[in-house]
Amino acid sequence: MHGLINRAIQCFIQDTYGGPAWAGIAALTSLPEGGFNALRLYDPALTETLIDTATRHLEKDRAGLLEDLGTYLVSHPNRASLRRLLRFGGQDFDDFLHSIDDLPDWARLAVPDLTFPGLELRSLGEGEYRIEIEENFRGAIHVALGMLRGMADDYGVLAVLTLAPDRPGIAVQVHEHQFSTGRDFNLAVSL
Amino acid sequence: MTDAVTLPATLALLDKTSPFHIAVDQAGKMIHTGPTLAKIGFDTPLIGSDLLSFIEILRPDIDPSFEALHAAAGKKLHMRFRDDPGVRLKGVFCPLDGSDVAILDLSFGIGIVDAVRQYGLISRDFSHTDLAVEMLYLVEAKTAVVGEVNKLNDKLQTAIVDAETRALTDTLTGLGNRRKFDTEIERRLAAKEPTSLMLIDLDHFKAVNDTRGHAAGDQVLRHVAQILAGVTRDGDMLARVGGDEFIILFAGPITIEKLDVIASRIIVGIETPIPNARSFCKISASIGITQSMNYDHPTSDQMLRDADRALYGSKEAGKGVHTIFDPRNGLNAH
């Protein structure tokens, strides 16, 4: 698993549950000293162990924890760069959804060896979509759900996103495009 | 097929496909600009004014005339705004066949990042086929990755300095270790700095270790380190080079009389009983000394050998004394 993902989980736990919680989980998982290196590759089994330990230690269920992780990734001030990179995908939320098939390619453009879940958008009608997900690790769909909910807020749309009942996928219903003002996005990096 | 495509239709098309363009008439006056230029906003009105008074052609090197621009039609042009010469532009000039109109299509090229910031451009200011947004994305992704690399580099640098410090430090006493001594003496001799080497070997230390245990032994070693630190000055180097063996490198020219005094003070200090577990540890020290001034071409090996000879002279003289190596008269115990 790419260090960026492990590092993201580490920052999520530190920023959300505090340093001591992370220290407890790190000790139980026998993680590398000083935390994860974002530029290294790690054994995928280590990520599995980390998530399992975190769910037990924080007394959360796996789906809920991963969804919170997804939302954190696109909404926490410490993770502003990822949110910005995602906003390059589209001018509005529908535009963003239509670019979602390309998301793995956008990610590869930034970090060549980053694996990403396969994503495919299907338009079902006015403001109604279905996103099929091919998980690259168990529970990737929950992270995606959290991220998409965060991005809907970011664009200021009122949308209902739920896990599709039958097969791995997310059902999206956009109710109102200008529900709130959303967050500002300038193409230029702020200095 | 229709030949009768109107000029307004053509310009409307260009507004969508090449939003950063200018249309000029046969006299070189601007008659239309795409939405990107409107967004940038210039103080002087563009429509009706001269294209070449607004844009300067830098490459190819042509006359600043409209005729010369026509002659360069289809070629890659390097340009800049006369009002804002910091922003570089590239583009192509193309006459619209069957009309008096020509089009200058512009791009920010590699200066896109600065231009976007300066003019507050957004996605809509670029055509959907323009890779500008992808380019900006890449710049931002690269910036984030480089930032991460720099942070890691800083961490590594700190770790390297820590490791180097540790590699030169005796962890028990905090003094330098054998490697520190080797490095220092080589450096001083190479720089031809006058150096005096004092080799200090503890007497009766083994008895402390054997009868009172290693913890007491360690305490004694730390105590000795403090005594030695008390007689050294800035620029001197102090190292523990063996179990109970210490070296001081004194910097600068020091007289033998001064070294005598220092060695005596060290031995008196070390012989003062050290309190330990409601009794006292009693040890002493033997010292051997030599100076780089003794040799035409001093080497660390030679100096260590001679200091060692002097040290054993002290041991044979009954311990608790110091001996200064003298190249002419041999050893000289005090």
Interface residues (C-beta under 8 A of the other chain):
Chain A: G34 N37 A38 L39 S81 R84 L85 F88 Q91 W106 L109 A110 V111 N186 L187 A188 V189 L191
Chain B: V113 V116 R117 G120 L121 I122 S123 R124 V133 E134 L136 Y137 L138 V139 E140 A141 K142 T143 A144 V145 E148 V149 L152 K155
